[in-house]
């Protein structure tokens, strides 16, 4: 019985991890290919958005 719960929990964690990796890859593919942004452009945009947000709050 305990082994079944362990296997169920482990399977659940594997599904969550796989889902998060797939989502991350899909988002990166969209940003880099579809929006045609480089890694530096994304970093710069995130820095500016973070800075603007911290000023307003």
Secondary structure, DSSP 8 states (H G I E B T S, - for coil): -HHHHHHHHHHHHHHHHHHHHHHHHHHHHIIIIIS---HHHHHHHHHHHHHHHHHH-
